[in-house]
Amino acid sequence: MSVGATNNTASADDLQAIKKLGEGRATLKSEIAKVIIGQEHVVDDLLTAIFSRGHCLMIGVPGLA
């Protein structure tokens, strides 16, 4: 059995969609960071859960959000 090479080049539409997604993530991160102050790792984990359509349980010391 032989496996043929696949074409892994991205089209202009794909690159534009990736750029738009990155910009949206940056906007979301800055808006969430206005509420969750000083906890960049928590914000990154929250965005990972949102974009992967998963769940996220945020636990922390009261008053630090």
GUMI-676776 format. One line per field, with one value per residue (C-alpha): residue number from 1; residue in three letters; x negated, y, z. Coordinates in steps of 0.2 Angstrom, whole numbers, padded with zeros to 4 digits. Example, Ala and Ser with C-alpha at 12.3 -4.5 7.8 and 13.67 -1.06 7.14 Angstrom:
2
k: c(1,2)
r: c(ALA,SER)
c1: c(-0062,-0068)
c2: c(-0022,-0005)
c3: c(0039,0036)
//
This chain:
65
k: c(1,2,3,4,5,6,7,8,9,10,11,12,13,14,15,16,17,18,19,20,21,22,23,24,25,26,27,28,29,30,31,32,33,34,35,36,37,38,39,40,41,42,43,44,45,46,47,48,49,50,51,52,53,54,55,56,57,58,59,60,61,62,63,64,65)
r: c(MET,SER,VAL,GLY,ALA,THR,ASN,ASN,THR,ALA,SER,ALA,ASP,ASP,LEU,GLN,ALA,ILE,LYS,LYS,LEU,GLY,GLU,GLY,ARG,ALA,THR,LEU,LYS,SER,GLU,ILE,ALA,LYS,VAL,ILE,ILE,GLY,GLN,GLU,HIS,VAL,VAL,ASP,ASP,LEU,LEU,THR,ALA,ILE,PHE,SER,ARG,GLY,HIS,CYS,LEU,MET,ILE,GLY,VAL,PRO,GLY,LEU,ALA)
c1: c(0000,-0007,-0002,-0002,-0009,0004,0004,0003,0003,0016,0027,0029,0046,0038,0025,0037,0049,0034,0029,0047,0048,0031,0038,0054,0044,0034,0050,0058,0042,0041,0060,0059,0043,0052,0062,0050,0035,0017,0021,0015,0014,0032,0038,0028,0035,0053,0050,0044,0060,0071,0062,0062,0080,0076,0079,0069,0071,0062,0057,0047,0045,0061,0057,0044,0055)
c2: c(0000,0017,0033,0049,0065,0078,0096,0106,0123,0135,0146,0164,0162,0150,0162,0176,0166,0161,0180,0185,0171,0177,0195,0189,0180,0195,0206,0193,0191,0210,0211,0196,0203,0219,0208,0194,0205,0199,0181,0179,0160,0159,0169,0159,0143,0150,0155,0137,0130,0142,0139,0120,0120,0113,0116,0126,0127,0143,0141,0154,0165,0176,0194,0191,0191)
c3: c(0000,-0004,0003,-0008,-0003,0002,-0002,0015,0008,0015,0004,0005,0013,0026,0030,0032,0043,0054,0055,0060,0073,0081,0081,0089,0102,0106,0108,0119,0130,0133,0137,0149,0157,0162,0174,0179,0183,0185,0181,0162,0164,0170,0155,0143,0150,0149,0131,0127,0135,0125,0108,0110,0115,0132,0150,0162,0181,0188,0206,0215,0230,0233,0228,0215,0200)
//
